Amino acid sequence: MTDTITPAETTLEELDAIVAAAAEAAGRMAVASPSERGAWLRAAARALEAQRDVLVPLAQEESHLPEGRLSGELSRTTGQLELLAAEAESGAVWDVVIDHADPDWKPVPRPDLRRVTVPLGPVAVYAASNFPFAFSVAGGDTAAALAAGCPVVVKAHPGHPRLSVAVAEIVAAALAEAGAPGGLGLVHGFDAGIALIKHPAIRASAFTGSIGAGRALFDLAAGRPEPIPFFGELGSVNPVVVTPAASAARGAEIGAGYAGSLSLGVGQFCTNPGILLTPAGSEVIGAAAEALASVPAAPMLNERIAAGYASGLEELRGVEGVRVVVDGSTGDAPTPSLLAVDIDRFTEVERLRQECFGPVSIVVEYQDPADVVALAGTFDGQLTATVHGEPGEEVSAELVGVLSAVAGRVVWNDWPTGVAVTYAMQHGGPYPAATTAGTSVGTAAVQRFGRPVAYQDVPQELLPPALRDDNPWHLPRRVDGVWEHRP
């Protein structure tokens, strides 16, 4: 287990050695069976759980997040390792398709074709600050890459460096004990982060963070002599629309729920609902204001984020036409703020629809629901969009349709904070919510780290196990257009 000394920045020589080890392990990891991949992930989950009493206090010290939140997040982290272990064991990540030779296929005879998904190779994962377990060293990106058969090199976030070292040591030891040929490396420092994504042995990258940092890395990935996929989750304001009927039926309930979602984690969630569109004078506004006014001050993740929040909030308050509904504080431990503006002014000022990372929201008041539908279609890409409506409202159907074009997840009569780690989850959306199609949460996250390879008329003894007729790994396969169940 790591000591209390903050780790030094990784030198370029050290980075080369770490990436070389990942590249050396990549070939052996790629040919591992479903049960082997699953065993790696399950071993990592067990090892992290066994060190809960050490890891949670360390995370508290570095992130300033409360014990209950971090304990739950560690459970989410081990849970998603277990879920992706099961996904690997199911064989779904191989996505096997077999078309036997058919001389009668039209318009020309068909050869024997067999397609399988293979790992991309070493993946660079850039850890996030706001989820020191679930989106960090052993988070969803790492779990998905391992399930895909890819080794991982993590760029540690400077907000929790000692926790990063501790988690990396635990997971690397667990992988080795489970028989993995490698699988996890860790680097520290800004320069190492730049060198990592440019390293020729890195074959893909995943990132969660700000638009500025994410776009810089995205451009580096695309500008390499051989560009690589960059799966970045960047910014999102996650608009919430309250229809007139919903406001009239349960305005107070919606307002209180909105306040809870907005202030959760001091507003430091990527799914934080930063914009609320509601009828002018709605009870929603008063209820949200009342609830937010009683939320106690709580520390932000670090001084840099607190300073950025204070600067962004001051800028929003200074926009002409914006009024302060709840005058929250700033500093290292702020209280929530609530601002309001009419829909015409909101439409005119681009800054009002940009993310301010922290516990602030802008209420946009409207008179005509048609104006909200028109506005909804103009939002940049979002992780989520929410509609609070009532059955039978025509505007609800319009909103769901329009918002599905700009958001990765459309929420009905609920709140966007809280991302279920499950099979159908989509956590990603059009740019800038994400740089590339895909999800960073759920079983489909594995798909980002593989590529399909087809084998044509290749003899059985030369085929990988997933494509052989005897199906030694007992994979689900689509054969001649029909899905076969496991033998």
C-alpha positions in Angstrom: 0.0 0.0 0.0 1.2 3.5 -0.8 2.6 5.9 1.8 1.4 9.4 2.5 3.9 11.1 0.2 2.4 12.8 -2.9 3.8 10.9 -5.9 6.3 12.6 -8.2 5.5 13.4 -11.8 6.3 10.6 -14.2 9.4 11.1 -16.4 9.3 10.4 -20.1 11.7 7.5 -19.5 9.4 6.0 -16.9 6.3 6.6 -19.2 8.0 4.8 -22.0 8.7 1.8 -19.7 5.1 1.7 -18.5 3.6 1.9 -22.0 6.1 -0.7 -23.2 4.9 -3.1 -20.5 1.3 -2.5 -21.6 2.1 -3.1 -25.2 3.9 -6.3 -24.3 0.9 -7.5 -22.4 -1.6 -6.6 -25.1 -1.1 -9.6 -27.3 -1.6 -12.1 -24.5 -4.5 -10.2 -23.1 -6.2 -10.2 -26.6 -6.3 -14.0 -26.8 -7.6 -14.6 -23.3 -10.9 -16.5 -23.0 -14.1 -15.0 -21.6 -13.6 -16.8 -18.3 -10.1 -15.4 -18.0 -11.2 -11.8 -18.7 -14.0 -12.2 -16.2 -11.7 -13.5 -13.6 -9.4 -10.5 -13.9 -12.2 -8.1 -13.3 -13.7 -10.0 -10.4 -10.3 -10.2 -8.7 -10.0 -6.4 -9.0 -13.4 -5.9 -7.5 -12.7 -8.2 -4.5 -9.3 -6.6 -3.9 -10.8 -3.1 -3.8 -13.6 -4.2 -1.5 -11.1 -5.8 0.9 -9.3 -2.4 1.2 -12.5 -0.3 1.7 -11.5 0.8 5.2 -8.2 2.2 3.8 -9.4 3.6 0.5 -12.5 5.6 1.6 -10.7 7.7 4.3 -7.9 8.4 1.8 -10.4 9.5 -0.8 -12.1 11.7 1.9 -8.9 13.4 2.7 -8.0 14.2 -0.9 -11.4 15.0 -2.5 -13.3 16.6 0.5 -16.3 14.4 -0.4 -18.3 12.9 2.5 -17.7 9.3 3.7 -21.2 8.1 2.7 -20.9 9.4 -0.8 -17.5 7.8 -1.3 -18.5 4.5 0.3 -21.4 4.3 -2.2 -19.1 5.3 -5.0 -16.7 2.5 -4.2 -19.6 0.1 -4.2 -20.5 1.4 -7.6 -17.0 0.9 -8.8 -16.7 -2.7 -7.6 -20.3 -3.3 -9.0 -19.4 -2.1 -12.5 -16.2 -4.3 -12.4 -18.5 -7.3 -11.6 -21.0 -6.3 -14.3 -18.4 -6.0 -17.0 -16.9 -9.3 -15.8 -20.2 -10.9 -16.5 -20.4 -9.2 -19.8 -17.0 -10.6 -20.8 -18.0 -14.0 -19.5 -21.2 -14.0 -21.6 -19.2 -13.7 -24.8 -21.2 -10.7 -26.0 -18.1 -8.5 -26.4 -16.8 -10.8 -29.2 -19.9 -10.1 -31.3 -19.4 -13.2 -33.4 -21.1 -13.4 -36.9 -20.6 -16.4 -39.2 -21.8 -16.6 -42.8 -21.1 -20.1 -44.2 -20.3 -20.3 -47.9 -23.4 -20.2 -50.1 -23.0 -20.8 -53.9 -26.6 -19.7 -54.4 -26.2 -16.3 -52.7 -27.4 -13.4 -54.9 -26.2 -11.5 -56.7 -22.9 -13.5 -56.5 -21.9 -16.7 -54.6 -20.9 -16.0 -50.9 -17.6 -17.1 -49.5 -17.2 -18.4 -45.9 -17.0 -15.2 -43.9 -16.5 -15.0 -40.1 -16.3 -11.8 -38.1 -15.2 -11.1 -34.6 -14.4 -8.1 -32.5 -10.7 -7.9 -31.3 -9.1 -5.6 -28.8 -7.6 -2.3 -30.0 -4.6 -2.6 -27.8 -3.2 -0.3 -25.0 -5.7 2.3 -23.9 -4.9 5.6 -22.2 -7.5 6.6 -19.5 -7.6 10.1 -18.1 -9.1 10.1 -14.6 -11.7 12.6 -13.5 -11.7 14.6 -10.3 -15.3 14.4 -9.3 -15.6 10.6 -9.0 -12.3 9.5 -7.5 -13.4 5.9 -7.6 -16.0 5.4 -10.4 -14.3 7.6 -13.1 -10.7 7.2 -12.0 -8.1 4.5 -11.9 -10.4 1.5 -11.6 -13.5 3.3 -13.0 -15.8 2.5 -15.9 -13.3 3.2 -18.7 -10.6 1.0 -17.2 -13.2 -1.8 -16.5 -14.5 -1.6 -20.0 -11.1 -1.7 -21.6 -10.1 -4.7 -19.5 -13.3 -6.5 -20.5 -12.5 -5.8 -24.1 -9.0 -7.4 -23.6 -7.0 -4.1 -23.6 -4.3 -3.2 -21.1 -4.7 0.3 -19.6 -2.4 3.1 -18.7 -4.1 5.7 -16.4 -3.2 9.3 -16.2 -3.9 10.1 -12.5 -5.9 13.1 -11.7 -3.9 15.6 -9.5 -6.9 16.0 -7.3 -6.4 12.6 -5.7 -2.9 11.4 -6.5 -2.3 9.2 -3.4 -5.6 7.5 -3.8 -4.7 6.8 -7.4 -1.5 5.1 -6.4 -3.2 3.0 -3.8 -6.0 1.9 -6.2 -3.4 1.1 -9.0 -1.3 -1.0 -6.6 -4.3 -3.0 -5.4 -5.7 -3.6 -8.9 -2.4 -4.4 -10.5 -1.6 -7.0 -7.8 -5.1 -8.5 -8.1 -4.8 -8.8 -11.9 -1.4 -10.5 -11.5 -2.8 -12.9 -8.9 -5.7 -13.7 -11.3 -3.2 -14.6 -14.1 -3.4 -11.5 -16.2 -0.2 -10.8 -18.2 -0.4 -7.2 -17.1 -3.2 -4.7 -17.5 -2.7 -1.5 -15.5 -0.1 1.2 -15.4 -0.2 4.7 -13.8 1.4 8.0 -14.7 1.4 11.4 -13.1 1.8 15.0 -14.3 0.7 17.3 -17.1 3.7 16.5 -19.4 3.2 12.8 -18.9 -0.5 13.2 -19.9 0.5 14.8 -23.1 3.2 12.3 -23.9 0.9 9.4 -23.1 -1.7 10.3 -25.8 1.0 10.9 -28.3 2.8 7.6 -27.6 2.7 5.4 -30.7 1.9 2.2 -28.7 -1.3 3.7 -27.3 -4.2 2.7 -29.5 -7.2 4.5 -28.0 -8.0 6.9 -25.2 -10.9 7.8 -22.8 -11.4 11.1 -20.9 -13.9 12.7 -18.6 -13.5 16.4 -17.8 -13.8 19.9 -19.2 -14.4 20.9 -22.8 -11.0 22.7 -22.9 -8.9 19.9 -21.6 -10.8 17.3 -23.5 -10.7 19.1 -26.8 -7.0 19.6 -26.5 -6.4 15.9 -26.0 -8.9 15.1 -28.8 -6.9 17.3 -31.2 -3.7 15.6 -30.1 -5.2 12.1 -30.7 -6.5 13.2 -34.1 -3.2 14.9 -35.0 -1.0 11.9 -34.5 0.7 10.4 -37.6 -1.7 7.5 -37.0 -4.8 9.0 -35.4 -6.5 7.0 -32.6 -10.1 7.0 -31.2 -10.6 9.5 -28.4 -13.7 8.9 -26.3 -14.2 12.1 -24.4 -17.0 13.0 -22.1 -16.9 16.8 -21.9 -19.5 19.4 -21.0 -23.2 19.3 -20.5 -25.8 21.6 -18.9 -28.5 18.9 -18.9 -31.6 21.0 -19.5 -34.9 20.3 -17.6 -38.2 21.3 -19.1 -41.4 21.6 -16.9 -44.6 21.7 -18.9 -47.5 23.9 -17.9 -49.6 21.0 -16.8 -46.8 19.5 -14.7 -46.2 22.9 -13.1 -49.8 23.3 -12.2 -50.2 19.7 -10.9 -47.1 19.3 -8.8 -45.0 22.5 -9.0 -43.8 22.3 -5.4 -42.7 18.7 -5.7 -40.8 19.4 -8.9 -39.1 22.4 -7.4 -38.0 20.6 -4.4 -36.7 17.7 -6.5 -34.9 20.0 -8.7 -33.1 21.6 -5.8 -32.0 18.2 -4.6 -30.6 17.2 -7.9 -28.9 20.6 -8.5 -27.2 20.6 -5.1 -26.2 16.9 -5.0 -22.4 16.6 -4.7 -22.1 20.4 -4.5 -23.2 20.5 -8.2 -20.1 18.7 -9.3 -21.8 16.0 -11.3 -21.5 15.8 -15.1 -25.3 15.3 -15.1 -26.0 18.3 -12.9 -29.2 20.0 -14.2 -27.8 23.5 -15.0 -30.9 24.9 -16.8 -34.5 24.7 -15.8 -37.2 25.9 -18.2 -40.5 26.4 -16.5 -43.7 28.6 -16.9 -43.2 32.2 -15.8 -44.3 32.7 -12.2 -44.4 28.9 -11.6 -44.6 27.5 -8.2 -41.6 25.4 -9.2 -39.4 28.4 -8.9 -40.4 29.3 -5.4 -40.2 25.7 -4.1 -36.7 25.3 -5.6 -35.6 28.6 -4.1 -36.9 27.6 -0.7 -35.2 24.3 -0.7 -31.9 25.6 -2.0 -31.8 28.4 0.6 -31.6 25.7 3.3 -28.8 23.7 1.8 -25.7 24.0 3.9 -22.3 25.0 2.6 -20.1 22.1 1.5 -16.5 22.0 0.2 -15.8 21.7 -3.5 -13.3 19.1 -4.8 -10.3 21.5 -4.8 -9.3 25.2 -4.8 -9.0 25.3 -8.6 -12.6 24.1 -9.2 -13.9 26.5 -6.4 -12.1 29.4 -8.1 -13.5 28.5 -11.5 -17.0 28.2 -10.1 -16.8 31.6 -8.4 -15.5 33.2 -11.6 -18.2 31.6 -13.7 -21.0 32.5 -11.3 -19.9 36.1 -11.2 -19.9 36.2 -15.0 -23.5 34.8 -15.2 -24.7 37.2 -12.5 -23.3 40.1 -14.6 -25.4 39.3 -17.7 -28.0 41.9 -18.3 -31.5 40.6 -17.7 -30.4 37.9 -15.2 -31.8 38.2 -11.7 -30.7 36.5 -8.6 -33.3 34.3 -6.9 -31.1 32.6 -4.4 -27.9 34.5 -3.5 -25.6 31.7 -2.7 -22.0 32.0 -1.5 -18.7 31.1 -3.2 -15.4 30.1 -1.8 -14.0 26.7 -1.0 -17.4 25.6 0.5 -20.2 27.4 -1.4 -23.9 27.3 -1.0 -26.2 26.9 -4.0 -27.2 29.8 -6.2 -30.3 30.2 -8.4 -30.6 32.7 -11.2 -33.5 33.5 -13.5 -34.0 35.0 -16.9 -36.8 35.2 -19.5 -36.7 33.0 -22.5 -36.1 35.8 -25.0 -33.0 37.0 -23.2 -31.7 33.5 -22.7 -32.0 32.8 -26.4 -29.9 36.0 -27.1 -26.9 35.2 -24.8 -24.8 32.2 -25.6 -23.0 32.3 -22.3 -26.1 31.5 -20.4 -26.3 28.0 -22.0 -22.7 27.1 -21.2 -21.7 24.9 -18.2 -20.7 26.5 -14.9 -19.3 23.6 -12.9 -20.8 23.8 -9.5 -24.1 24.4 -7.5 -25.8 27.0 -9.7 -28.7 26.8 -12.1 -30.5 29.2 -14.4 -34.3 29.3 -14.5 -35.6 30.2 -17.9 -39.2 31.5 -17.7 -41.5 31.1 -20.7 -45.0 32.0 -21.6 -45.7 29.9 -24.7 -44.8 26.2 -24.7 -44.1 26.4 -28.5 -41.1 28.7 -27.6 -39.7 26.0 -25.4 -40.0 23.3 -28.1 -38.2 25.7 -30.6 -35.5 26.4 -28.0 -35.0 22.8 -27.1 -33.8 21.9 -30.6 -31.1 24.5 -30.5 -29.1 23.2 -27.5 -25.6 21.8 -28.1 -25.1 18.1 -27.5 -26.1 17.0 -24.0 -25.5 14.0 -21.8 -29.1 14.2 -20.6 -32.3 16.2 -21.1 -35.4 15.9 -18.8 -39.1 16.5 -19.3 -41.5 16.9 -16.4 -44.9 16.5 -18.0 -48.4 15.1 -17.6 -50.1 12.3 -19.7 -51.9 13.5 -22.8 -49.9 16.8 -23.3 -49.1 17.3 -26.9 -46.1 19.4 -25.9 -44.6 16.5 -23.9 -44.4 14.3 -27.0 -42.9 17.2 -29.0 -40.3 17.8 -26.4 -39.3 14.1 -26.0 -38.8 14.0 -29.8 -36.8 17.2 -30.1 -34.6 16.5 -27.0 -33.7 13.0 -28.2 -31.9 14.6 -31.1 -29.6 16.6 -28.8 -29.2 14.3 -25.8 -27.8 10.8 -25.1 -30.4 10.1 -22.4 -33.9 11.6 -22.2 -35.4 11.5 -18.7 -39.2 11.6 -18.0 -40.5 12.8 -14.6 -37.2 12.1 -12.8 -33.8 13.7 -12.4 -30.6 13.2 -14.4 -28.2 12.9 -11.5 -27.6 9.3 -10.7 -26.4 7.1 -13.6 -27.5 3.5 -13.4 -24.7 1.1 -14.3 -26.7 -1.4 -16.4 -27.1 -2.9 -19.8 -29.2 -0.2 -21.5 -27.5 2.9 -20.0 -26.3 5.6 -22.5 -23.8 8.1 -21.0 -22.6 10.2 -23.9 -24.3 12.4 -26.4 -23.6 14.6 -29.5 -20.6 16.9 -29.2 -19.6 18.5 -26.9 -21.2 16.1 -24.4 -19.0 13.5 -26.0 -16.4 13.5 -28.8 -17.3 10.2 -30.3 -20.4 8.0 -30.4 -20.6 5.5 -27.5 -21.2 5.4 -23.8 -18.8 5.5 -20.8 -21.3 3.8 -18.5 -22.9 0.4 -18.8 -22.0 -2.8 -20.7 -22.0 -1.1 -24.1 -18.9 0.9 -22.9 -16.8 -2.2 -23.9 -17.7 -1.6 -27.6 -15.4 1.5 -27.7 -12.2 -0.6 -27.3 -12.6 -3.2 -30.0 -12.6 -3.4 -33.8 -14.1 -6.0 -36.1 -12.0 -8.4 -38.2 -13.4 -10.7 -40.8 -11.8 -14.0 -41.9 -12.6 -15.2 -45.4 -12.3 -18.9 -46.3 -9.7 -19.4 -43.6 -9.1 -23.0 -42.5 -10.5 -24.0 -39.1 -7.2 -24.6 -37.5 -6.1 -21.1 -38.3 -9.2 -19.4 -37.0 -9.3 -17.8 -33.5 -11.4 -19.9 -31.0 -14.4 -17.6 -31.2 -14.9 -18.4 -34.9 -14.3 -22.2 -35.0 -17.2 -24.5 -35.7 -16.9 -26.3 -32.4 -17.3 -23.0 -30.5 -14.9 -24.0 -27.7 -15.7 -20.8 -25.7 -19.5 -21.4 -26.0 -20.1 -17.9 -27.3 -23.5 -16.6 -28.6 -23.1 -16.3 -32.3 -25.1 -15.1 -35.3 -24.8 -17.9 -37.8 -26.3 -17.4 -41.3 -28.4 -14.6 -40.0 -29.8 -16.5 -37.1 -28.7 -16.1 -33.4 -27.5 -19.3 -31.9 -27.9 -19.8 -28.1 -25.0 -21.2 -26.2 -24.6 -25.0 -26.6 
